[in-house]
Amino acid sequence: MNQGRIQLQIDTSKEVRNRAKAVAYSQGISLTELVLKALTTVGDKELKALIEKDLEERASRGRPQQSKSKTTD
């Protein structure tokens, strides 16, 4: 079942956006993932479940994630 994706826009200052991007980057996630994870904390169980499912599906798409395994010489 392939549902269409939509975009969600947030009206905020450039400073807020830039700081949010920096926070997301420091956690190794995208700005979208940061916002979605924040939405899981509003207290709505259905919203939280939907977002968790969406994030799980997002992880399997797009560019492959870099592995953080260390190699020894």
C-alpha positions as a printed Julia matrix, in Angstrom:
73×3 Matrix{Float64}:
  0.0    0.0    0.0
  1.76   3.11  -1.24
  0.27   6.26   0.2
  1.21   9.62  -1.25
  3.53  11.86   0.72
  2.69  15.45   1.56
  4.72  18.34   2.88
  4.08  20.1    6.15
  5.22  23.71   6.38
  6.03  25.61   9.55
  6.11  29.4    9.68
  9.06  30.42  11.85
 12.07  32.69  11.88
 15.27  31.83  10.06
 17.07  31.7   13.42
 14.68  29.04  14.78
 14.98  27.0   11.59
 18.76  27.18  11.58
 19.01  26.22  15.27
 16.57  23.32  14.77
 18.64  22.09  11.82
 21.78  22.26  13.96
 20.1   20.28  16.75
 18.85  17.67  14.27
 22.28  17.39  12.68
 23.93  16.97  16.09
 21.58  14.03  16.73
 22.28  12.51  13.32
 18.71  12.97  12.07
 16.93  15.17   9.56
 14.95  18.26  10.48
 11.79  16.39   9.45
 12.62  13.53  11.83
 13.3   16.01  14.64
  9.91  17.68  14.17
  8.07  14.36  13.9
  9.75  13.05  17.05
  8.77  16.24  18.87
  5.15  15.71  17.79
  5.15  12.3   19.5
  5.41  14.09  22.87
  2.08  15.96  22.7
  0.24  13.13  24.44
 -1.88  11.73  21.61
 -1.41   7.95  21.4
 -2.78   7.63  17.86
 -0.55  10.43  16.56
  2.47   8.87  18.27
  1.75   5.45  16.73
  1.29   6.95  13.26
  4.54   8.92  13.49
  6.51   5.93  14.77
  5.21   3.86  11.85
  6.06   6.66   9.41
  9.58   7.04  10.79
 10.12   3.28  10.55
  9.06   3.31   6.9
 11.23   6.38   6.18
 14.33   4.59   7.46
 14.0    1.95   4.76
 13.82   4.48   1.9
 16.2    6.97   0.37
 19.95   7.03   0.73
 21.46   4.2    2.75
 22.49   5.21   6.25
 26.2    5.27   6.96
 27.26   2.5    9.26
 29.09   3.68  12.33
 31.12   0.5   12.74
 34.82   0.93  13.44
 37.45  -1.04  11.63
 40.7   -2.09  13.19
 44.01  -2.1   11.33
